[in-house]
């Protein structure tokens, strides 16, 4: 049954036509991810469906009595507790409870029947479960909303929308204010949600695991592809290739027919054939070739090499004032490490990042840095430090006082800030463009350690992919804090868990961490017998036993990637004609070929180690 039907919808904003004859049908219970480039009109479409914006053309039909829920743009506030605030997300329940206090006996019976039907008795428990999943424990749920910061209050707004249990749920970038733990919980919640949902997100993990179809908003139209985001990319790529091949065939046929016409148009003996060819040319289909937007590319400057370790902590304690947040940290960062921090918001991940970025001094212990170590630090709060009336060029020129105008523009161009955007006041830049400026500023000195605290919040999917590729090519170390599981899986080869006032390596991958969170989310029943405890202990022991194999596989895979990149650099050097013109070319060529031989042997050994580890893991799983 169709819950919502959009037919020929037209929406204009600020003189631009965002949707132009767009069609979309959402059936009851169907979860759809809405994707498209920044500025395509995704958020505007959600506002129109929610009734906050009038259509400029077309028609929108919503099933009668269908209930829509969306996250309010304004964060909730006031003296009410978090739990009471979320309970207000079900106005029918509140109205029935209020009416029951004064209703006559006959009406009271009807009210009680309806309260039972909508599960009113279980509502507080359901609200508490949602709040817990989004990071609020029982004590936090009892505190007033006014005690929380804007980001945490937006979580409460999200919880309110989820609690409403609507027929159609509209979510616009729901993970932007979440940490990794809450993002993983939301993925599972959405995957089980019985209602329909339209979700705008740049989170590939969410779009792969929580929706059943992808709606692509492009050039004012909407096309729907079944499956998750990976399937959408596969089908779209296949269609583009087919369309390109069809365009090539038609173009070749046109050229062949046109050649005949040009040769024989004015020869009387061939006039009839020429006229037939002209008509055939007119009948050929007009196939619009696939013209993709310019691909998004990022590029980090290459840092100077330093001897490892580049940074070491020994029994370090950090905090604010006299209050420690993390204690007794003993860790090190080596050249080309790729580390992701796990742990809920508020556990100290950003505090650790500030310490490593030299924005916070240790309260106790020793921190040693390699001489000449440069650290690039990106954090979303730095957006507030940008000067709205100045351009990206102004910011970069101030950060690089000795750089030429060409060097300033070149650094901005590394992150897609072309001439027009480089000269646009910050106040007129989108959130994604501001994030690109912050990345350009963070890497201006070619740092050996790059600390990224939620770098993808305002980046679209293409920009996130560009960031992943740039980090793969980057020759320095990376410390990553993100709510994006896809980014963690593609970038990190080491995981550190920040929890319980400490930081320690996490033996396992993100799937192991998902399992750990799932187990923690199940409270122990008082009647739990020894068998269930034994089973859980056995699973933990199995994970611990397999951790070295997983690490061996990850290390081998990382080494293969590193060797492959080095091989490509050497082969490019050997292919450069300039090499053979240098006075020392013979020695350089000999050394390069020797290194290629060593790389080949090392790659073979790493591949053998990876295969052995994977086979052992498969045997254990079987």
N, C-alpha and C positions, 0 to 999 in steps of 0.2 A: 504494500500500500504506500502511495506517495505521500510523504509528510509535508514536503516543501517543493514547489515547482517554480523555477524562474524561467520566463520566456521572453526573449528579445530584450533583456534588461540594458538600459542605457544609464550611466552615471557620469556626471561631469563635476569636476572640482577645480576651482581656480583657473578656469579657462581651458583645462585639459579634459579630454574624453578618456576616462579610465576603463569603463565597460561600454562596449558598443555592440548591442545585439547578442548579449551573452545568455546562454541557456544552461541550466543546472537542475537536476532532479535528485532529491535526497529521500530515500525510502525510509520507513520506520525501522529503527534499529541499525541503520547503516552508518559506519564511522568513516569519514572521508577527510583526508589531509589536503589542505589548500596551499599550493606552492606557486611561486612566481618571483621575479626579480623585485628588489626593493623599489617601491613607487608604482608597482603595477596596479594596485588598487585592492589588495587582499583585505586589509583592515577596513577599508571603506565599504566593501561588500558586506562584511560582518555587521557593521553599523547599520546598513540598510536592512538586512534581514532582521536585526533586533528592533527595528522600528525607529531608530534614532536619526535616520536620514531618508529623505524622500527620493524616489526614483525620478529620473528625468525622462524615462521612456520605458516601454515594456510592461511586463506584468509579473507580480509575485503572488502566488497562491499558497496559503498556509492552511493545513488541515484544521477543521473546526475544533476548538477546545485544546489544541496542541499548546503545551507549555514550553516556553523558551527560557533558557538561563544563560547568562553571560557574566563575565567578570567585570565588575564596575571599574571604570577608569580611576575613580577617586578611592583612595585607600580608606577603609572604615576607621572610625575614631570614636572616642567617648569613654565613659567609665564602665561600660558593660564588659563582662568577661569574654574571653575568646569563644568559649563554648556557647554562651547565650547569643553572641553575635552570629555564629553560624546557624544556630537553631532558628533565627529569624529568616533564614533562607527558604523556609517552607511556610509561606503566608497562609495557606489553607489550614494547616495544622494549628497555627496560632489563632486564626479566626474561629475555628471550631472549638478550641479550648476556651476562648473568651466567651463564646456564645453559650457554652455548656453551663456556665455559672448562673445564667438567668433563664434558661430555656424551660418550657413546660415539659411534663413527663413524656408526652408523645414525641416532641421534637428531640428531647434528650436521648431517646432510644435511637433515633436516626443519626444523631451526632456520634454516638458511641459506635454504631455500626461503621460509619465512615472513618472514624479514627482508627478502628481496627483494620479496615481495608487499606489505609495508607501507612500502616505500621507506625502509628504515633508513639506507642509505648517504647519501641526500640530506637526512636529518633535520637535521644541523647547519646546512646551507645554508638550509633552510626556516625554522628557528628564527631564524637571523641576519636573514633577510629580514623576518620579522614584527617583530623588535626594531627594525630600522632604520626600518620604517614607523611605529613608535610613538615614534620620536625618539632612538634609541640608535645612535650610530655604532660602528664596529668597536672603537675604543679603549674606549668606554663598556661594550660588551658583555663585555669581559674583566675589568672591575672587580668587586669583591665587592658583593653586594646590600646589605650593611650600610652601605655608604658613601652610600646614597641616602636622600632624605627619603621620608616616607610616601606622598605623591602619586606620586612616580616609581616607588616599589616596587609601587603598585597597577597601574601600567602593566605591570610585569613579570608580575603576577598575570593581567592580561588577556592578555598575550602567551602565557602558559602555557596558558590555556584555548583560545585560537585554534590553538595548535600541536597540541593533542591530537587535532585532526581527528575530532571525535566524530560520531555519527549525529544527535545532538540537542544544540545549543548553547544554553545559557540565559544571557542577558546582562541585567543590571539596571543601567540608566543607564550604559552603557559609556563615554560621552564625558565624564563628569563630571571625570575627572582628565586629560583630553587638551587639547591646544591645537588651534587651527584646522587646522594642518597634519596632525596625527595623526588628527583627526576626518575630514578628507577622505580620508585613506588608508583608514581603517576602513570608510567608506561603500563604497569600491571593493572592498575585501576581502570584505565581507559580500555584495555583489552577485554575486560570483563563487563564493561558498562553496557546495560541492556538497551539503552536509548540510542537515538541517532546523535551524531556529533560531526561538526565541521571545525577542523583544527588547523589554524595557521601556525606553521612552525618551520624553523630551519634546522631542527634537530633530526638528523637522519635516523637515529636509533628509534626515536618516538614514531617517526613516519613509517618505519619498517615493521615495528612490533605492535603498534596500537591501532592502526587503521586498516581498512579493507580495500580502499581505492584512493587514488591520487587525482585531484582536480587541479589542472594546470591553467593558471590565468596568464595569458600572453596575448599582447596586441589587442586587448579588449574582448577576447573570446575565452571560453572555458572548454577545455577538453578533459574527459575523464578516462583514466586508465585503471583497470582492476589490479589489485595487489598493492604491495608496499612501494617504498621509494626506489629500491634497487630494481624492482620489476619495471617501474615507470621509466627509469633511465635506460634499461635494456630495450624496451619497446620503442621508446622515443628515438633512440639511436638507430634501431633497425628501420623504423619508418623514414627517418631522415636519409639513410643510405638508399632505400628503395626509391624515394622521391628524387634523389640526386641522379640515380641510374636512369629513371624514367625521363628526367629532363635531358640527360645526355643523349638518350635514344631519339627523342623527339627533335633535339637540336641537330643531330646527325642527319635525320630524315629531311628536315627542313633544308639543310645545306645541300643535300643531294638533289632535291626537287628544284630549289632555287637555281642551282647550277644548270639544270636542263632548261629551265625557263630562260635564263640569261643567254644561253647559246642559241635557242631556236625560236624565241619569241617573234622575230621578224622574218623568219623563213616561211614562205607560203606553204611549202610541202609539210612543214611540221606545226603549222598554226593550230590545228585541231588538238594535237597532243599537248602543245604548250598551254592551251586554254584549260585542258583537263588537269594539267599539273597545277595551274593557278588555283583551280577549285579545290584540288586535293590539299594544297598548302593552306587554304582558308579553313579546311575542315580539321586540320591537326589541332589537338588540344593545347591550350595554353597552360603549361605546368610551371607554377612558380617555384623556382629553385629554393632550396632551403638556405636561408641566409641567417646564420647564427650571430648573435651579438658578439662583440669583441670579447674573447675569453679573458677572465680575470686572472692576473698573475701578480704574485708577490715575490720579492727577492731580498734576502738578508745579506748585508755586506759580509765579506769573508774576514773572520777575525785572525789576528796574529796567534801563532801557536804558543801554548804554554805547557810546561811540564806538569803532569798530574801528580797529586790531586790539586785542583785549583782552589779548593776551599775545604777546610776541616773544622768540625765542631767537636770539642771535648768537654763533656759534662756541663753543657751550657744551659743556663736558665734565663728565660726571657719573659717580659711582662710589661706592665705599665705602672709607673709610680712604684709603690711597694708591693704591688699585687702580681705575683708570678702567674703566667698563663701556661707555659710549658717548662718542664724541669728535666735536668739531667740528660740533655740531648748529646749523643756522640755519633756523628755521621760525617760522611765526606762526599764531595762532589768531584767526579773526574771529568776530564775532557771528553766531550761528546756523549755524556750521560743524558738519558731522556727519562726524567722522573716526573710522575704524576702524584699529587697529594690526594689521599682519600680521607674522608671524615666529614661529619656534618658541619654546617655553618655554626660558628661560635666555638668550635673546638680549638682554633688557633692556627688554621692554615695561612690566613693572610698575615698573622703576626710573625710566623716563621718566614714568610716571603719578605716581609719588611726587614727582618734581621739579615737575611742573606743579601738583600739589596742595599745594606748599610743605611737603612732609614731608621733603624732601631738598634740601640747598643745592648749587649748582653748584661744581665744583672749579675751573673756569676759564670764561672767557667772560662774557657779560652776558645777564641775563633781565629784561625789562621787563614790568610788569603795569599794566593800566589802573587809575587811581585808583578806589577803592571796589569793585574786583573781588572777588566772592565765589565761592569754588570749593566745590562739593559733591563729596565723594570716597566712593565705595563700593568696598569690597574684601572678598572672602570671609573673609580672615583676621580681619576685625573682629568676626566672630562670637565669637571667643575673648575679646574685650574686654567682651562683655555680661555683666552680673551675673545669674547664674542664679536667685537668690532674689528678684530684683526684677521688676516688671511693665513692660510697654511704657510705661505712664503714668509710672512712676518714672523711666525713662530719658529720656523726652521732657521731663518737667518739669525735670530737671537740665540738659538741653541748652538749654531755653528758660526761664531763671529768671524772666523778667519776664512770661511768658505766663500767661493765665488758664487755669483748668481746661478751659473750653470750647475755647480755642485749642489746647491740648495735644491734646485728644480729636479736634479737627477735623483736625490734621495727621496723626494716626494713621489716621483714617478715609479720608484720601486714598489710602491703600494697602491698604484692605480690612481694617484691624484694627478691628473693631466693638467694641461695649462689652464683650462677654464676653472676646474675645481681648486687648483692651487691659488687662484686669485679671487676666490669666493670667500666672503666673510664667514667665519666659523658659525655665526648665528644662523646662516642659511644652509649649512651643511646637514645632511641626514645623519642619523646615529651611526650608520655604517661608515660614512665618510669621516666622521670624527674618530672612530676607532682606527681607521687607516692612518690618520694623522698621528695618533698616539703611538702606533706601531713604528711609524717613520721616525718619530722623536726618540723612542726607546732604543732604536738600533743605529742612531746616527754615528756613534763612535765605534762601530763594529765590535760589539761586546763578545767576550768569550763565554759569558753566562747570560742566558736570556730567561727572565722570570715573567711568566704570563699568568695574570690573575683574571680569570673570566674574559679571555680575549674575543670570544665569539658572540657575545650577547646581542650585538647589533649587526652582525655580518650575515648576509644571505648565504644560501647553500653553496653557490659558486665561489664566493669569497672564502668560505670555510675550507672548501677543497683546495683553493689556492694557498691558504695558510698551511695546510697539511703538507702540500708539495714543497713549499718553501722551507718548512722545518726539516723535511727529509734531506734537503740539499745543504742545510745550515751545518757548518763545521764546528759549532760551539756546543756547550751544554744547555739543556732546557729543563726548567722547573715549571710544571704546569698545574694550575688550579682551574678546574672547569667542571660544569655540570653536564657536559656533552660526552656521553659514553663513547660515541663514534670517534671523537678526537682522542680520547685516552687510548682506545684500542689501536689506533693507527700511529700514534706518536710515541707513547711511553713504552720503555722496556724495563723500567723499574717502578714499583709502587711503594710509597711511604704512607703509613696509616697514622693520622693525627687524631688521637683519642685518649681520654683519661689523663690529660695533662702531660702526655709524652708523644714522641715521634719514634716510630720503629719501622723497619722494612716489613712489607707484607709479602709473605711467601704464597704466591698464587697469581692468577690473572683476574680480570674483571668478572668473569663468570663465577670464580670462587668467591669473590666479594659479594656478588648478587646472592649466592647461596647463604653466605654468612648473615647478610641483612635479613633474608627471608626467615632464617632460623631465629634471629633475635626478635623478629616481629611476632613470633608465636609465643605468647606467655606460657610459662609452665603451669599446667593444671595441678591443683593440690593433690589430686588423686593419681598423678602420673606414677606409673610403676617403674621398676628397675629396667624392664625390657625397653621402654622408650628411651630412657636415659642411656642405656647401653647402645642402642641403635645410633643415637646422636653422637655418642663418644666414638663409636666405630667409624661413622662418616668423617668425623674430624681427623681421626687417625689415618684414614685413607687419603684425605686431602694432604695431610702433612707428609705422608709417604710419597705421594706423587709430585709434591712441590719441587724437589730437585730435578725430576725429569722435565717438568714444565719450564723450569729455569734454563735447563740445558737446551731445550728446543728454542726458547726465546733468544738466548745468547747466540746460538748458532745462526738463527735467522737474522739477527742484528748484524753479526759479523759478515754474513753473505751480502747484505745490503751495503755495508761499508766497503767491502772488497769490490763489489760491482761498480760503486760510484768511483772508486780509485781507478779501476780498470778503464772506465769511460774517460776519465781525465787524461790518463797516459795515452790512450789510443787517439784522443783528440790532439794531444801534443805531437804524436808521431805523424799525424796527418797534416800538420801545419807546415807549409813549405818554408816558413821562416826558420824552422829548426835546422834545416839542411844548409842554410846560408851562414850559420854562426861558425866562428873559428873553433869552437869546442864541440861541434856537432857529433863527431864520432864517439866521443866519450859519453855524451848525453844519450845518444841513441842506444849504445851498448847498455848503459845503466837502466834505461827505460825498458828495454827488452828483457833484461834480467829480472826486473821487478815484475813484469807481466808474467814471467814464468813462475815466480814465487807466489804471485796472487792466484794463479791457476791451481797450484798445489794446495794452498791454504783454503781456497774455495771448495775444492774436492773434499778435503778433510772436514770442513764445516758442514757441507751437505751430507756427508756420511754420518756425522754426529747428529744432525737434525733428523735424518731418516730413522736412526736408531732410537732416538728419544720418542719420536712420533709413534713408531711401531710398538714401543714399550707401553706408551700411554693407551694405544688402541687395545693392546692385549689386556691391560689392567681394566679398561672399561668393559671389555667383553666378558 
